[in-house]
Amino acid sequence: MGEGTGRDEEKADVAGREDARGQRTSGAGGQAEWARELLEHLRPAGRDPNRVVAWLAGTAHATVSLQDGTGRLLAGTRVPLDEALVADVTSGRIASAALEDRGRHLRLVRVERSRPAGAAVLAVVRRAPFDRDVFEIVTHAAQVVELLLAGHESTAAGLRLRRATSDLRLAILQLLMVEDTVSARRVAAGLWPGLLDTDTACVYVVESSPGERDRLAEECVSATGERALVVRCPAVDGHVIVLAPRDSAGQELRALVGRRPGVFLGGSARQGLARTAAAYGQAVSALAVARFHPDKAALYAERTRPERLMDPVGLHDWTAGVLSPLDTLSHHTRAELLATTRLGLEFTAVNTAKVLGVSRNTVRARMDRVESLLRTDFADLTVRAAVHLALNCQVGLAEPPPGAGARAGAVRLTDLLSGTALRTWAADLLGRLDADGRDLRRTLRTWIAAGGNAERAAQKLGMHAQTVREHVRRAEPVLERELLAAGSDLYEVVLAHLATGALDEPRLHGTKPGHPDSPVHE
């Protein structure tokens, strides 16, 4: 402090007092100019306390600092301040203070902040004394900073609340994915009472560009009247997952998609809540079809599924036989393994892990365990298609059909695929490829037999691997199914090849290499 200047003198000039030095009446034009500039900082595009502090420094020809009561710099340039004086201002003992110290003129103004944050102090230091113009500029700038801080803190609190709500929605979905409906209902009841007071629901996947996803999610919440579980997909950046108990939600989402260019909708059949994972897979499969539809929307039930053309009793008994090695597990473990495998056959291990909220190593470990229990090899696409069929049948049958159970373990996949209706469906589906002169059908068959590996298929076909991929990609719109991304679409095409005899029947039970119970000879 300057010699002879005490604390009382330092605090003498408090809020509302005029600076005794060099007062002058501001011109109306000058005041209007700086007021207009200051108001610009309240417009939506300019709401930044840092910009206001920088503007004040330039306008007042001063060094400006905004800091909290602990001395943490919030904006501007740090300047040395008397801690006791700052404490008096931030505590509310005085609203502002002015002093002269060693040739510098300093003004401190209290800036209120939303609780629990303590008040801040705006410090303005300049060589010239504070005249009336500068005094008013500092006072009004402090008010603008106060408003902006309040707005930012309110926005930040709202953002934290929305993030927490989003995390809870995802947690509920992940519980449903592993069939833990009791815990899911318990979590949902606190925030969305009645949302899961139902036994069944439909799952929808809405697709947009990643940049539009957040706005699309909000529109989905609005379109469904907040009576659906809307989740930003943790695996695919452009996807929004909607679990809707009400039938009307589908129409509401269709209307939303119809208004938005570049947005697509896939929906599942109505499923029990414990079958949410299967419903999600159905919705993703339907989404692939929606991309080829003029109305940009499709439901899983809108397309003929091969399992619908099979003998229901035989399908039930075959499924029971395929999955019987898992019957000795506890209910929770079995449900966890089946749900993980069901998703793991649809998506990559990384995306499955994101959907379930576990590590990809956990996903792989669970699928390896199922693979070992079934004593088979998931590297074989025909095996994956067969197990996928069994899992879909297991999850789709609430009650066994009349007469089921008599032939459990005795029904073979070839028996299910030998029906006239199924063979006709398979021939019609694959026959679509015959019109292309590049023999897409041969390429696709070879690629499937090679486990979806383009390099191995290329060696057998005597062509470049990229050509194989192009042929497979060209087959997708013809078949109206995604093939390069493993999932329900691909497995249907694999079953069609099996039904026509183009591929050999997959080997299940007893063919897993290295398993202790595997036979030495086949």
Secondary structure, DSSP 8 states (H G I E B T S, - for coil): --TT--HHHHTSB-TT---SSS-----HHHHHHHHHHHHHTTSGGG--HHHHHHHHHHHHTSEEEEEETT--EEEE------HHHHHHHHHTS-SEEEEEETTEEEEEEEE---TTS--EEEEEEESS---HHHHHHHHHHHHHHHHHHHHHHHHHHHHHHHHHHHHHHHHHHHHHHTT-HHHHHHHHHHHSTTTT-SSEEEEEEEE--GGGHHHHHHHHHHHTTT-SEEEE-SS-TTEEEEEESSTHHHHHHHHHHHHSTT-EEEE---EEGGGHHHHHHHHHHHHHHHTTSTTSEEEGGGS--GGGGS-HHHHHHHHHHHHGGGTTS-HHHHHHHHHHHHHHTTS-HHHHHHHHTS-HHHHHHHHHHHHHHHT--TTSHHHHHHHHHHHHHHHH-SS--TTTTTTTTT--HHHHTTSHHHHHHHHHHHHGGGGSTT-HHHHHHHHHHTTT-HHHHHHHHTS-HHHHHHHHHHHHHHHTS--SS-SHHHHHHHHHHHHTTSS-----SS--TT-TTS-S--
